[in-house]
Amino acid sequence: MTAEQKLKQIDTLLTQSQMLWRCRSFECQDLPWQQDFPVLAELVWQLDDDVLDKIDACQYTLNKTLLPALIADLTAQAKDWPIALLEQSAIGNVTPVETEVLSTPQLLDEIDEAHFSAHIKGRKWQQINAFVAKLPVDKTPVLEWCAGKGHLGRLIAKAHHREVVSLEWQQSLCETGEMFATKWQLPQRFICADAFAGQSEQLQTKQLAVALHACGDLHVQLLKHACHAGTQQVVISPCCYHLIQDKQYQPLSAVTKASELTLHRADLQLPLQQSVIANEKHKALRLQEMAWRLGYDALQREVRQTDSYLPVPALKQSQLNGEFSDFCKWAAAAKDVNLADDINWQYYCELGEQRQRLTRRIDLVAHLFRTTLEQWLLLDRVCYLEEHGYQVSLSEFCANSITPRNALITAFK
């Protein structure tokens, strides 16, 4: 099956299932799809609150838990969705039972690695190593897009003995990167420039363009410039799809341009939503904050006589040691909401806890589709590159445990 055919299938599934994954859970008073999916609704309320995060943390477990109920509802409605797509990872493989453990390649000797990995968090260094290990090894000059201090570029320059140009818009980061490159006599130089301000002249035909976790429009801009310049090699790992300049996602390929889906920034956050198994204290604080925010939300809607969400600023963890009433007064003051003196705080606190339990279940069902939506986004990029004459592969460059954003798009001409 071609990437275009696969993308069409996924587009069909996501279009059919929008009511399940495009919910704004914090605005809902009940399961918004419970009438159409009664078996699924009954199942999620049967799940104990304490197991929700564990289920959500593993896509295989999530699928195993929820898919039978979803299939039962679809069968009852005689709906024929390509539901098997939900059992695939973001790159199209069957979702593994457990996260695969891969050894991290060591491209430098221990002495050099100690210097090159200094001040980089362990998992980030593992990501950089794994990414570089997947690059073609030749003497083609490299353009590092959105380089930061040039950690990726310096490893390429050192391990592959090839010229690297690192593009970064923050002058201080460029200066730090240049100092390191000079000290180690690396064939790496920096260009201080804004990736959004043109920069198409930085892309050349005989070049390898790389980007490790350049966010949203930044890596899309690279793809467009590379296609325009006919750059021979492009290797990227996309990240943070929601960080876009437009309010809506701008499709790249012919398939997505013809799609009925119109994705907003909130929709594009879905692939990034996955529970991390935290310790009990952090989990309790997270759930308490969620309940308090939802309790206050119910209160402010009634006080303002406006049934709409009002954003609340970020709060300090220490505030959760206080009373719910203090939190509400703080949140109200931040948005000039006048609260009465005779509010039944216990009522709204309990209402917040109820809505928190509801919100978690709505999100859990939506998360069935997170890898499918990411596959849609990845294939949109793959098909766009293919339309411009590239041979493209979609793979993983490291284990999911190192980073969930482990997809790798490799394109050659």
N, C-alpha and C positions, 0 to 999 in steps of 0.2 A: 504494500500500500504506500502510495506517495504521501509526502508531507501535506500536500494540498488536499488529498482525499481524507486524510486523518483529521485535518483541521475542519473540514466541512462536517464530519461526523460529530466532533466535539462541539462545534458551533450549534448543531441541531440539538444536542443534549442540553447544553447550557440555556438555550432559548426556551426549550420545553420546561425546564425545571426552575425558572427564575423565581417563582414564588417561594421556593425552599431556600435559596441562597442569597437573595437580594433583600432580605428583611433588615430593617433597622430595629434590632432587638430591643434597644433601650427605649423605643417609642411604643412598643407593643403592650397591650393589656392582657393578651392571651396568645396562644399559638396561632399565628395568622393563617396557617394552612391546615388546621385540625379537621375541618369538615371534609376536605378532599383526601386527607391522609390520616384516617382515624386509627389505623393499626400503629402507625409510626407515632402518633400523638400519645396513644396509650403506653407504648413502650418507653418513651423518654420520661414519662412521669413515674414509671415503675423503677427507673434507675435511681439508685441511692446517690444522694448529693456527693458523698465522699469518693465515689468512683469516677465522677465525670472528668476530672483532670487526667486521670490515668488513661481513660479511654481516648481522650482527645489528644494525648501526647504521642500516640502511635496510630498512623493512618490505617494500618492493617487491622488493629483492634477496633478502631472506629467503624471501618467497613463491615467487619464481622458482626459487630453489635447491631448496627442500624440497617444495613442493606436488606436482610430478609423481610423486615417490616415494610420497608419502602417497596420492595418487589411485590409483596402481598397486596398493598394498596393499588399499585399499578395494574396488577392482574385483575383486581376487582373492577377497575375502571376500563379494562380492555385497552390500556395504553401501552404502546410499544416504544419504549425509550431504549436507546443503545446503552443500557445501564452497565454493561461490562466495562465501559470506559472508566467508571469510577474506581475500578480496582487496579488502575495503572498509576504509576508514579508520574511526576511532572515531565519526565523524558520519554514516557511511553512504555516503560517496563512494568511487569507485574509487581505490585507493591510487596516488598519483602515482609516476612513475618517479624523479623527483627532487623534492627539497623546493622548493616554490614560494617564490620570492622576492617579497615584497610590500613596497611602500614604507610606511614608518611615517608616519602622519598627524601633522602639526604643528598643534596646536590653539592654541598660544601664540606670540607673537612671540619673537624670539631673546633679547631682554633678559629678559623674564619667564620664559622657559623655563630660562634659566641659573639662576635662583633656585629655581624649582619642582622642578627635577631634581637640585639639589645633594644630594650624599650618597646618591643612588640609583644602583645599578649600571645600566649602560647598557641591558642587556636588560630589566631590570625596568621602567625608564622607558618603553621601547618597548611593553611589555605594557600598562602603564597608559594610555598614549596610544591604543593600538589598541582597548582595551576601551571607553574613553570615547567614541571615535569611532563605536562601534556602538550607543550609547545613543540612545533617542528624545529629540529636542530639544524640550522644552516647559518649562513652569514648574511641573510636578508636583514637590513636595518629595521629597527623596532621603533614604533611610536607608542609610548605609554600614555593613555588617555586618562585625564583626571588623576594625576599621579600622586598627589599629596607630597610626602617627602621622598617619593621615588623608591620605596622599599621593593616593590615588584620589579621595577626597571633595573635597580642595582643588582638584584639577584640574577636577572637575565644577563646583564653585562658581565658579571663575574663568572657565572656557571657556563655560559655559552660563548664568552669571548666575542661579543658582537656589539655593534654600536646601538645606543639607545637614546632617543629623544623623549624627554618626559615633559608633558604639558600639564601645567598646574596654574590656577589663577591667583593663589595666595603667595605673595612675594616672600613672606617669612619661611614658608615651607620650601619654596624653591631654593632659598639661600642655604637652608639646613641641608637639603639634598645635595646641593653643589659642593658644600664643604666636605661631605662624606665622600662624594665621588672623586674629588681632588685628592683627599687624603689617601684613598685606596687606588688612585690612578686608574679609575674605571672609564671606559669609553661611553660615558653618560653625560649629557648636557640637558639643561632645563630651559624651557620656554615659559615665561610667565604670561599667561593669557587666559581669557575667559572662553571656555568651550562653547558657550552660547553665542559669542560674538564672532560669528563666521568661522575662522580657523580652518576652512576647507583647504587652504594652501599648505597646511601641515601634512595632509594626506597625499602620498605619492603612490605611483603604480608599483614600483619595486620596494615593497614595504610590508612588514607585519604589524598590524594595528592590534593592540591588546587593551582590554579593560577588565579589571577584576572588581566587581561590585560597584560599578559606576551607576548611580541611581537614575531611575526613570528616564526622563528626557535626555540625560547626559549620554547614556549609551545609545539611545535612538539617534541622537545627533551624529555620533560616531559612525553608525551604520549608513546613514544618509550620505555623509561626506565620503566614506569609503566607496560606496556604490558610484558616486559621481566621479571620483578620481580613478576608479578601476583598480583600487588597491588589491594586490595579489592575495594577501592572506589577512584574515580577520579572525581573532579569537576573543570571545567575550563571555563573561558570566554575569547575566543581568541581576539586578537587585532593586528593591523598593519601587515597584511599578507605579505606585500611586503618586510619586513625586514628579508631577507633570505641571507644565505651565498653564495648559488649558483646563477648563473645568471638566471636560469629557475626554476620554481616551481617543486619540487620533489613530485610526487603523492604518496599518502599513501595507498589507498584502491585498490582493484582489478579493480574496475570500472574505476577509474581515470588513473590507469596505462595502461588500454586498450584504453583510450580516444585519439582522434585525436588532442585534444587541447594541445598546448605547451604554457604555460603561462610564461611571463617575469615579471620582477619586476614592470614595468609600468602598466601592466595589473592588477596586484594584488592591485594597489592603487585605482582601480575603486570603491570598496565598501566604501572607506573612503571619497569619493568626494560628498559632499552635501553642498549646499549654506546655509549660516547662514544669517538671515535677519539682516544686520548691519544698523547703522544710515546712513543718506544720505552722510555725509562727508566721512566716511570710505568706503562706496560703491563707491563714485566718485574717491577716491584715488586708490582703487583697480583696477577699470576699466581703469584709466589713466595709471597706471603702466603696465597693460597688453597691452594697445595700444602702449605705448612707447617701450616696449620690442619687440613687433611684428614689429613695424616700424623699429627699429634698426636691427632686424633680416633680414628684406628685404634688408636693406642697406648693411649689412655685407656680405650677399650672393653675391650681385652684386660686391662689392669692391674686395672680395676674389676670385670671379669667381668660387665659389664652392657652389653648391646647397645643403648645409647641415647646420643643426642647430649648433650654437656655444653658449654654456652656458654663461650666464651673471651672475656675482656675485650678492649676495643680496645687495639691496641698502637701504639707510636710507630714511625714509619718508620725511625728509626735502629736499631731492634732487628733489622730485616731485613739489616743489615750484619754481624750476628753469625753465630753458628752455629745450625743447626737444633736441636741439643741444648740450647743455652741458651734458645731459645724454648720448647721443651717443658718444661724445668724451671721457667721463669717461669709458663707456663700452668698447670702442675700445682700449683705453690705457691698460685696464686690461688684454686684450688678444693680445696685440701687433699687432693690426690691424691699418694700416696706412690709414687715411682718407684725401681726397683731400680738398682744401679750397673752392671750388665752388659748394658744395653740395646743392641741393634744399631741404632744411629741411622741408618746408611745404608739399612737395610732399610725403616724407616718413612718416611724421606725420599723414597725412590723410590716407595713405596706411595702417598704423598701426591701425588706428581706424576702417577701413573697415575689416581688418583681425581679429580684436577683436570681432566684431559683428559676423563674420563667426565662429570663434573659440567657442564662447558661444553657438551657435546653434548646432554645432557638438557635443560638450560636453553634451548638454541637451538631445539629442537623446541617446547618450551612457549611460546616467544615467538611462534610462529606465531599464537597465540590471544590475544595481549595486547591488540590493538586490538579484537578481537571481544568480549572480556570488558569492556573499557571501554565499548564501544557498548551492551552489556547494562546496565551501570550507569547510563549516561546516559539510555537509553530508560526505565529504571525511574523515573527522576526526571521525564522528559517525560510518561509515562503517568500518573504520580501527579498531576501538575499538570492534565492533561487531565480526569482523573476529578473534579477539583474546579472544573471549568468554565472553565479557561484555554485560550486558543489559544496553542499552543507551537510554536516553531521551534528547530531544532538546527543550528548552523553553527560556523564557525571565526572567531575575531576577529583572529588574527594567523598568521604563517607558523610552521610546525613548528620552523624553525631558531631562532626567538625563544624559544619554549617548546613542548615536546611536549604540555603541558596547555593546548591552545588551543581546546578546545571551549567553545561559548557556548550556554547555554539562555536563550531569551527568551520570556517568558510575559506575555500581556495578557488583561484582562477587558474 
